[in-house]
Amino acid sequence: MAEFVANCPRCGTKAVTFDVRGDAYLRKEGLGEIERSLHEAQMRCRSCRNSSIAILKAALRDPSGQMCRDGAIIEFNGNVNGGFNLVRFISVVDQATVTPPDYLPEAVRKCFQEGAACLAIGAYNAAAAMFRLCLDLATKSLLPVADGATGGPNQNQRKKLFDRVDWLIATGRLPAGLGPLAFCVREDGNDGAHDGTLGKADAEDLVDFAISLLERAFTEPERLRLAEERRIQRRAT
């Protein structure tokens, strides 16, 4: 039987052995030399005897596609840690139906995912707080370095999210079309967040604004950069 050693998410036992009872092939991730197959594996902890679902990624490339099928992992006898790495265990995060835009800074992406998980389970105040933090981190990274130059953001614009978004729009660093959506940052971020009175609509307003802002600030510029890179490469061959 295939075995895998990891920390159990159910009982908390460290470096415990799991029996891999079944596995399903998901897809390949990455390109070229970093391409790896991704699998879901149903595993039973030998300590608490409870089952968990883990996402495992192959440690090596599989050009022949032999591992790209259901049941490929359980055909192994013994420990499979050398051939597969644990990505994570399936959890409440997987209930999220909202996914972050592409090419986000890692800290921004993590905040977005945590907000999406909170939204999925109906924790709307927590979701709103995480999406605001996501926006806070994202917009701070768009500010110029403080150098005392005239026309730069003032202290309120550097410290307060709504004022910062206003300044980024006014100076053309974000598109003017985001202005009407930005109203939710002021409305949802003040008394409601502190009083714990935000509802589903409030959180979803922040999701819409966050996606729009993040796509304009990070996703679209990176897609254009990659397209230009491909164009240059085509002309060089």
C-alpha positions as protocol buffer text, in pm:
chain_id: "A"
residue {
  index: 1
  type: MET
  ca { x: 0 y: 0 z: 0 }
}
residue {
  index: 2
  type: ALA
  ca { x: 119 y: 354 z: -73 }
}
residue {
  index: 3
  type: GLU
  ca { x: 210 y: 558 z: 235 }
}
residue {
  index: 4
  type: PHE
  ca { x: 269 y: 929 z: 287 }
}
residue {
  index: 5
  type: VAL
  ca { x: 419 y: 1108 z: 589 }
}
residue {
  index: 6
  type: ALA
  ca { x: 283 y: 1450 z: 688 }
}
residue {
  index: 7
  type: ASN
  ca { x: 131 y: 1640 z: 980 }
}
residue {
  index: 8
  type: CYS
  ca { x: -228 y: 1530 z: 1035 }
}
residue {
  index: 9
  type: PRO
  ca { x: -480 y: 1815 z: 995 }
}
residue {
  index: 10
  type: ARG
  ca { x: -736 y: 1622 z: 1204 }
}
residue {
  index: 11
  type: CYS
  ca { x: -547 y: 1522 z: 1519 }
}
residue {
  index: 12
  type: GLY
  ca { x: -238 y: 1740 z: 1486 }
}
residue {
  index: 13
  type: THR
  ca { x: 13 y: 1454 z: 1510 }
}
residue {
  index: 14
  type: LYS
  ca { x: 343 y: 1557 z: 1354 }
}
residue {
  index: 15
  type: ALA
  ca { x: 512 y: 1350 z: 1083 }
}
residue {
  index: 16
  type: VAL
  ca { x: 256 y: 1073 z: 1104 }
}
residue {
  index: 17
  type: THR
  ca { x: 215 y: 803 z: 840 }
}
residue {
  index: 18
  type: PHE
  ca { x: -98 y: 805 z: 626 }
}
residue {
  index: 19
  type: ASP
  ca { x: -226 y: 512 z: 423 }
}
residue {
  index: 20
  type: VAL
  ca { x: -314 y: 634 z: 75 }
}
residue {
  index: 21
  type: ARG
  ca { x: -650 y: 471 z: 1 }
}
residue {
  index: 22
  type: GLY
  ca { x: -724 y: 629 z: -336 }
}
residue {
  index: 23
  type: ASP
  ca { x: -615 y: 907 z: -568 }
}
residue {
  index: 24
  type: ALA
  ca { x: -754 y: 1110 z: -857 }
}
residue {
  index: 25
  type: TYR
  ca { x: -552 y: 1288 z: -1124 }
}
residue {
  index: 26
  type: LEU
  ca { x: -638 y: 1658 z: -1151 }
}
residue {
  index: 27
  type: ARG
  ca { x: -418 y: 1827 z: -1411 }
}
residue {
  index: 28
  type: LYS
  ca { x: -66 y: 1937 z: -1492 }
}
residue {
  index: 29
  type: GLU
  ca { x: 68 y: 2264 z: -1355 }
}
residue {
  index: 30
  type: GLY
  ca { x: 358 y: 2471 z: -1482 }
}
residue {
  index: 31
  type: LEU
  ca { x: 530 y: 2483 z: -1817 }
}
residue {
  index: 32
  type: GLY
  ca { x: 837 y: 2319 z: -1961 }
}
residue {
  index: 33
  type: GLU
  ca { x: 1090 y: 2205 z: -1702 }
}
residue {
  index: 34
  type: ILE
  ca { x: 866 y: 2292 z: -1406 }
}
residue {
  index: 35
  type: GLU
  ca { x: 558 y: 2106 z: -1533 }
}
residue {
  index: 36
  type: ARG
  ca { x: 426 y: 1859 z: -1275 }
}
residue {
  index: 37
  type: SER
  ca { x: 114 y: 1646 z: -1237 }
}
residue {
  index: 38
  type: LEU
  ca { x: -132 y: 1733 z: -960 }
}
residue {
  index: 39
  type: HIS
  ca { x: -339 y: 1474 z: -772 }
}
residue {
  index: 40
  type: GLU
  ca { x: -598 y: 1451 z: -495 }
}
residue {
  index: 41
  type: ALA
  ca { x: -531 y: 1165 z: -256 }
}
residue {
  index: 42
  type: GLN
  ca { x: -763 y: 1022 z: 9 }
}
residue {
  index: 43
  type: MET
  ca { x: -540 y: 934 z: 305 }
}
residue {
  index: 44
  type: ARG
  ca { x: -608 y: 779 z: 647 }
}
residue {
  index: 45
  type: CYS
  ca { x: -402 y: 882 z: 948 }
}
residue {
  index: 46
  type: ARG
  ca { x: -257 y: 590 z: 1144 }
}
residue {
  index: 47
  type: SER
  ca { x: -277 y: 789 z: 1466 }
}
residue {
  index: 48
  type: CYS
  ca { x: -638 y: 909 z: 1478 }
}
residue {
  index: 49
  type: ARG
  ca { x: -772 y: 682 z: 1199 }
}
residue {
  index: 50
  type: ASN
  ca { x: -951 y: 976 z: 1041 }
}
residue {
  index: 51
  type: SER
  ca { x: -937 y: 1044 z: 668 }
}
residue {
  index: 52
  type: SER
  ca { x: -827 y: 1359 z: 488 }
}
residue {
  index: 53
  type: ILE
  ca { x: -799 y: 1466 z: 128 }
}
residue {
  index: 54
  type: ALA
  ca { x: -456 y: 1596 z: 27 }
}
residue {
  index: 55
  type: ILE
  ca { x: -341 y: 1768 z: -288 }
}
residue {
  index: 56
  type: LEU
  ca { x: -9 y: 1615 z: -396 }
}
residue {
  index: 57
  type: LYS
  ca { x: 222 y: 1736 z: -671 }
}
residue {
  index: 58
  type: ALA
  ca { x: 466 y: 1507 z: -847 }
}
residue {
  index: 59
  type: ALA
  ca { x: 829 y: 1583 z: -766 }
}
residue {
  index: 60
  type: LEU
  ca { x: 946 y: 1498 z: -1117 }
}
residue {
  index: 61
  type: ARG
  ca { x: 829 y: 1567 z: -1469 }
}
residue {
  index: 62
  type: ASP
  ca { x: 628 y: 1298 z: -1643 }
}
residue {
  index: 63
  type: PRO
  ca { x: 676 y: 1351 z: -2019 }
}
residue {
  index: 64
  type: SER
  ca { x: 516 y: 1015 z: -2103 }
}
residue {
  index: 65
  type: GLY
  ca { x: 201 y: 1098 z: -1905 }
}
residue {
  index: 66
  type: GLN
  ca { x: 205 y: 770 z: -1715 }
}
residue {
  index: 67
  type: MET
  ca { x: 98 y: 942 z: -1392 }
}
residue {
  index: 68
  type: CYS
  ca { x: -183 y: 1139 z: -1557 }
}
residue {
  index: 69
  type: ARG
  ca { x: -460 y: 902 z: -1451 }
}
residue {
  index: 70
  type: ASP
  ca { x: -668 y: 808 z: -1152 }
}
residue {
  index: 71
  type: GLY
  ca { x: -517 y: 546 z: -922 }
}
residue {
  index: 72
  type: ALA
  ca { x: -159 y: 607 z: -1026 }
}
residue {
  index: 73
  type: ILE
  ca { x: -33 y: 673 z: -672 }
}
residue {
  index: 74
  type: ILE
  ca { x: -191 y: 376 z: -496 }
}
residue {
  index: 75
  type: GLU
  ca { x: -9 y: 140 z: -731 }
}
residue {
  index: 76
  type: PHE
  ca { x: 311 y: 220 z: -541 }
}
residue {
  index: 77
  type: ASN
  ca { x: 418 y: 8 z: -245 }
}
residue {
  index: 78
  type: GLY
  ca { x: 574 y: 192 z: 47 }
}
residue {
  index: 79
  type: ASN
  ca { x: 647 y: 557 z: 109 }
}
residue {
  index: 80
  type: VAL
  ca { x: 578 y: 798 z: -180 }
}
residue {
  index: 81
  type: ASN
  ca { x: 716 y: 1119 z: -22 }
}
residue {
  index: 82
  type: GLY
  ca { x: 1013 y: 1102 z: -254 }
}
residue {
  index: 83
  type: GLY
  ca { x: 789 y: 1113 z: -558 }
}
residue {
  index: 84
  type: PHE
  ca { x: 523 y: 1358 z: -441 }
}
residue {
  index: 85
  type: ASN
  ca { x: 515 y: 1680 z: -242 }
}
residue {
  index: 86
  type: LEU
  ca { x: 225 y: 1790 z: -24 }
}
residue {
  index: 87
  type: VAL
  ca { x: 65 y: 2106 z: -159 }
}
residue {
  index: 88
  type: ARG
  ca { x: -202 y: 2128 z: 113 }
}
residue {
  index: 89
  type: PHE
  ca { x: -496 y: 1944 z: 263 }
}
residue {
  index: 90
  type: ILE
  ca { x: -846 y: 2018 z: 136 }
}
residue {
  index: 91
  type: SER
  ca { x: -1015 y: 2256 z: 382 }
}
residue {
  index: 92
  type: VAL
  ca { x: -1279 y: 2526 z: 407 }
}
residue {
  index: 93
  type: VAL
  ca { x: -1068 y: 2730 z: 163 }
}
residue {
  index: 94
  type: ASP
  ca { x: -1188 y: 2498 z: -111 }
}
residue {
  index: 95
  type: GLN
  ca { x: -1546 y: 2609 z: -60 }
}
residue {
  index: 96
  type: ALA
  ca { x: -1454 y: 2948 z: -201 }
}
residue {
  index: 97
  type: THR
  ca { x: -1608 y: 3020 z: -540 }
}
residue {
  index: 98
  type: VAL
  ca { x: -1422 y: 3350 z: -591 }
}
residue {
  index: 99
  type: THR
  ca { x: -1066 y: 3316 z: -718 }
}
residue {
  index: 100
  type: PRO
  ca { x: -794 y: 3584 z: -712 }
}
residue {
  index: 101
  type: PRO
  ca { x: -686 y: 3746 z: -1038 }
}
residue {
  index: 102
  type: ASP
  ca { x: -359 y: 3632 z: -1195 }
}
residue {
  index: 103
  type: TYR
  ca { x: -12 y: 3771 z: -1123 }
}
residue {
  index: 104
  type: LEU
  ca { x: -77 y: 3916 z: -779 }
}
residue {
  index: 105
  type: PRO
  ca { x: 198 y: 3971 z: -523 }
}
residue {
  index: 106
  type: GLU
  ca { x: 199 y: 3673 z: -287 }
}
residue {
  index: 107
  type: ALA
  ca { x: 84 y: 3865 z: 22 }
}
residue {
  index: 108
  type: VAL
  ca { x: -205 y: 4020 z: -171 }
}
residue {
  index: 109
  type: ARG
  ca { x: -307 y: 3683 z: -315 }
}
residue {
  index: 110
  type: LYS
  ca { x: -313 y: 3519 z: 28 }
}
residue {
  index: 111
  type: CYS
  ca { x: -535 y: 3792 z: 174 }
}
residue {
  index: 112
  type: PHE
  ca { x: -774 y: 3758 z: -119 }
}
residue {
  index: 113
  type: GLN
  ca { x: -795 y: 3380 z: -75 }
}
residue {
  index: 114
  type: GLU
  ca { x: -859 y: 3414 z: 298 }
}
residue {
  index: 115
  type: GLY
  ca { x: -1134 y: 3666 z: 228 }
}
residue {
  index: 116
  type: ALA
  ca { x: -1288 y: 3433 z: -30 }
}
residue {
  index: 117
  type: ALA
  ca { x: -1287 y: 3146 z: 221 }
}
residue {
  index: 118
  type: CYS
  ca { x: -1460 y: 3362 z: 483 }
}
residue {
  index: 119
  type: LEU
  ca { x: -1718 y: 3471 z: 226 }
}
residue {
  index: 120
  type: ALA
  ca { x: -1790 y: 3108 z: 133 }
}
residue {
  index: 121
  type: ILE
  ca { x: -1887 y: 3015 z: 490 }
}
residue {
  index: 122
  type: GLY
  ca { x: -2090 y: 3330 z: 552 }
}
residue {
  index: 123
  type: ALA
  ca { x: -1835 y: 3508 z: 775 }
}
residue {
  index: 124
  type: TYR
  ca { x: -1905 y: 3841 z: 607 }
}
residue {
  index: 125
  type: ASN
  ca { x: -1736 y: 4071 z: 858 }
}
residue {
  index: 126
  type: ALA
  ca { x: -1419 y: 3862 z: 842 }
}
residue {
  index: 127
  type: ALA
  ca { x: -1441 y: 3852 z: 461 }
}
residue {
  index: 128
  type: ALA
  ca { x: -1474 y: 4229 z: 440 }
}
residue {
  index: 129
  type: ALA
  ca { x: -1178 y: 4276 z: 674 }
}
residue {
  index: 130
  type: MET
  ca { x: -957 y: 4049 z: 462 }
}
residue {
  index: 131
  type: PHE
  ca { x: -1058 y: 4208 z: 132 }
}
residue {
  index: 132
  type: ARG
  ca { x: -984 y: 4550 z: 278 }
}
residue {
  index: 133
  type: LEU
  ca { x: -643 y: 4426 z: 391 }
}
residue {
  index: 134
  type: CYS
  ca { x: -589 y: 4285 z: 42 }
}
residue {
  index: 135
  type: LEU
  ca { x: -671 y: 4624 z: -109 }
}
residue {
  index: 136
  type: ASP
  ca { x: -461 y: 4804 z: 150 }
}
residue {
  index: 137
  type: LEU
  ca { x: -151 y: 4600 z: 63 }
}
residue {
  index: 138
  type: ALA
  ca { x: -215 y: 4627 z: -310 }
}
residue {
  index: 139
  type: THR
  ca { x: -265 y: 5004 z: -318 }
}
residue {
  index: 140
  type: LYS
  ca { x: 30 y: 5078 z: -91 }
}
residue {
  index: 141
  type: SER
  ca { x: 253 y: 4906 z: -343 }
}
residue {
  index: 142
  type: LEU
  ca { x: 127 y: 5144 z: -613 }
}
residue {
  index: 143
  type: LEU
  ca { x: 235 y: 5459 z: -426 }
}
residue {
  index: 144
  type: PRO
  ca { x: 556 y: 5638 z: -521 }
}
residue {
  index: 145
  type: VAL
  ca { x: 839 y: 5633 z: -271 }
}
residue {
  index: 146
  type: ALA
  ca { x: 810 y: 5929 z: -36 }
}
residue {
  index: 147
  type: ASP
  ca { x: 1059 y: 6189 z: -154 }
}
residue {
  index: 148
  type: GLY
  ca { x: 894 y: 6517 z: -58 }
}
residue {
  index: 149
  type: ALA
  ca { x: 811 y: 6604 z: -418 }
}
residue {
  index: 150
  type: THR
  ca { x: 514 y: 6833 z: -480 }
}
residue {
  index: 151
  type: GLY
  ca { x: 200 y: 6649 z: -583 }
}
residue {
  index: 152
  type: GLY
  ca { x: 280 y: 6329 z: -398 }
}
residue {
  index: 153
  type: PRO
  ca { x: 33 y: 6165 z: -161 }
}
residue {
  index: 154
  type: ASN
  ca { x: -16 y: 6333 z: 176 }
}
residue {
  index: 155
  type: GLN
  ca { x: -16 y: 6152 z: 510 }
}
residue {
  index: 156
  type: ASN
  ca { x: -389 y: 6072 z: 501 }
}
residue {
  index: 157
  type: GLN
  ca { x: -356 y: 5933 z: 149 }
}
residue {
  index: 158
  type: ARG
  ca { x: -69 y: 5714 z: 257 }
}
residue {
  index: 159
  type: LYS
  ca { x: -247 y: 5589 z: 570 }
}
residue {
  index: 160
  type: LYS
  ca { x: -616 y: 5567 z: 474 }
}
residue {
  index: 161
  type: LEU
  ca { x: -736 y: 5324 z: 208 }
}
residue {
  index: 162
  type: PHE
  ca { x: -1021 y: 5533 z: 68 }
}
residue {
  index: 163
  type: ASP
  ca { x: -809 y: 5851 z: 45 }
}
residue {
  index: 164
  type: ARG
  ca { x: -528 y: 5649 z: -115 }
}
residue {
  index: 165
  type: VAL
  ca { x: -760 y: 5501 z: -379 }
}
residue {
  index: 166
  type: ASP
  ca { x: -894 y: 5850 z: -452 }
}
residue {
  index: 167
  type: TRP
  ca { x: -540 y: 5980 z: -503 }
}
residue {
  index: 168
  type: LEU
  ca { x: -440 y: 5688 z: -726 }
}
residue {
  index: 169
  type: ILE
  ca { x: -745 y: 5749 z: -946 }
}
residue {
  index: 170
  type: ALA
  ca { x: -695 y: 6127 z: -952 }
}
residue {
  index: 171
  type: THR
  ca { x: -333 y: 6090 z: -1062 }
}
residue {
  index: 172
  type: GLY
  ca { x: -411 y: 5834 z: -1330 }
}
residue {
  index: 173
  type: ARG
  ca { x: -239 y: 5543 z: -1157 }
}
residue {
  index: 174
  type: LEU
  ca { x: -576 y: 5368 z: -1150 }
}
residue {
  index: 175
  type: PRO
  ca { x: -851 y: 5416 z: -1412 }
}
residue {
  index: 176
  type: ALA
  ca { x: -1124 y: 5668 z: -1341 }
}
residue {
  index: 177
  type: GLY
  ca { x: -1386 y: 5398 z: -1401 }
}
residue {
  index: 178
  type: LEU
  ca { x: -1303 y: 5250 z: -1062 }
}
residue {
  index: 179
  type: GLY
  ca { x: -1428 y: 5564 z: -885 }
}
residue {
  index: 180
  type: PRO
  ca { x: -1795 y: 5462 z: -841 }
}
residue {
  index: 181
  type: LEU
  ca { x: -1698 y: 5114 z: -719 }
}
residue {
  index: 182
  type: ALA
  ca { x: -1456 y: 5261 z: -466 }
}
residue {
  index: 183
  type: PHE
  ca { x: -1747 y: 5397 z: -263 }
}
residue {
  index: 184
  type: CYS
  ca { x: -1780 y: 5055 z: -98 }
}
residue {
  index: 185
  type: VAL
  ca { x: -1438 y: 5099 z: 61 }
}
residue {
  index: 186
  type: ARG
  ca { x: -1559 y: 5399 z: 259 }
}
residue {
  index: 187
  type: GLU
  ca { x: -1904 y: 5259 z: 339 }
}
residue {
  index: 188
  type: ASP
  ca { x: -1794 y: 4910 z: 439 }
}
residue {
  index: 189
  type: GLY
  ca { x: -1471 y: 5001 z: 607 }
}
residue {
  index: 190
  type: ASN
  ca { x: -1567 y: 5238 z: 885 }
}
residue {
  index: 191
  type: ASP
  ca { x: -1847 y: 5187 z: 1138 }
}
residue {
  index: 192
  type: GLY
  ca { x: -1973 y: 4862 z: 986 }
}
residue {
  index: 193
  type: ALA
  ca { x: -1642 y: 4683 z: 1023 }
}
residue {
  index: 194
  type: HIS
  ca { x: -1602 y: 4793 z: 1384 }
}
residue {
  index: 195
  type: ASP
  ca { x: -1964 y: 4719 z: 1480 }
}
residue {
  index: 196
  type: GLY
  ca { x: -1973 y: 4379 z: 1312 }
}
residue {
  index: 197
  type: THR
  ca { x: -2280 y: 4472 z: 1107 }
}
residue {
  index: 198
  type: LEU
  ca { x: -2158 y: 4399 z: 755 }
}
residue {
  index: 199
  type: GLY
  ca { x: -2369 y: 4163 z: 545 }
}
residue {
  index: 200
  type: LYS
  ca { x: -2331 y: 3955 z: 232 }
}
residue {
  index: 201
  type: ALA
  ca { x: -2397 y: 4247 z: -4 }
}
residue {
  index: 202
  type: ASP
  ca { x: -2129 y: 4457 z: 169 }
}
residue {
  index: 203
  type: ALA
  ca { x: -1870 y: 4182 z: 136 }
}
residue {
  index: 204
  type: GLU
  ca { x: -1964 y: 4114 z: -228 }
}
residue {
  index: 205
  type: ASP
  ca { x: -1928 y: 4486 z: -309 }
}
residue {
  index: 206
  type: LEU
  ca { x: -1573 y: 4468 z: -178 }
}
residue {
  index: 207
  type: VAL
  ca { x: -1508 y: 4153 z: -384 }
}
residue {
  index: 208
  type: ASP
  ca { x: -1618 y: 4325 z: -704 }
}
residue {
  index: 209
  type: PHE
  ca { x: -1406 y: 4629 z: -634 }
}
residue {
  index: 210
  type: ALA
  ca { x: -1105 y: 4420 z: -533 }
}
residue {
  index: 211
  type: ILE
  ca { x: -1117 y: 4211 z: -849 }
}
residue {
  index: 212
  type: SER
  ca { x: -1153 y: 4519 z: -1071 }
}
residue {
  index: 213
  type: LEU
  ca { x: -868 y: 4705 z: -901 }
}
residue {
  index: 214
  type: LEU
  ca { x: -632 y: 4407 z: -888 }
}
residue {
  index: 215
  type: GLU
  ca { x: -688 y: 4317 z: -1252 }
}
residue {
  index: 216
  type: ARG
  ca { x: -615 y: 4674 z: -1362 }
}
residue {
  index: 217
  type: ALA
  ca { x: -315 y: 4714 z: -1133 }
}
residue {
  index: 218
  type: PHE
  ca { x: -146 y: 4374 z: -1171 }
}
residue {
  index: 219
  type: THR
  ca { x: -309 y: 4129 z: -1411 }
}
residue {
  index: 220
  type: GLU
  ca { x: -347 y: 4343 z: -1722 }
}
residue {
  index: 221
  type: PRO
  ca { x: 2 y: 4501 z: -1709 }
}
residue {
  index: 222
  type: GLU
  ca { x: 164 y: 4160 z: -1664 }
}
residue {
  index: 223
  type: ARG
  ca { x: -34 y: 4007 z: -1949 }
}
residue {
  index: 224
  type: LEU
  ca { x: 74 y: 4293 z: -2174 }
}
residue {
  index: 225
  type: ARG
  ca { x: 436 y: 4250 z: -2065 }
}
residue {
  index: 226
  type: LEU
  ca { x: 426 y: 3877 z: -2140 }
}
residue {
  index: 227
  type: ALA
  ca { x: 262 y: 3938 z: -2478 }
}
residue {
  index: 228
  type: GLU
  ca { x: 537 y: 4186 z: -2568 }
}
residue {
  index: 229
  type: GLU
  ca { x: 800 y: 3939 z: -2451 }
}
residue {
  index: 230
  type: ARG
  ca { x: 652 y: 3671 z: -2677 }
}
residue {
  index: 231
  type: ARG
  ca { x: 641 y: 3917 z: -2969 }
}
residue {
  index: 232
  type: ILE
  ca { x: 1011 y: 3996 z: -2925 }
}
residue {
  index: 233
  type: GLN
  ca { x: 1099 y: 3628 z: -2903 }
}
residue {
  index: 234
  type: ARG
  ca { x: 907 y: 3551 z: -3222 }
}
residue {
  index: 235
  type: ARG
  ca { x: 1091 y: 3824 z: -3409 }
}
residue {
  index: 236
  type: ALA
  ca { x: 1426 y: 3703 z: -3277 }
}
residue {
  index: 237
  type: THR
  ca { x: 1389 y: 3352 z: -3421 }
}
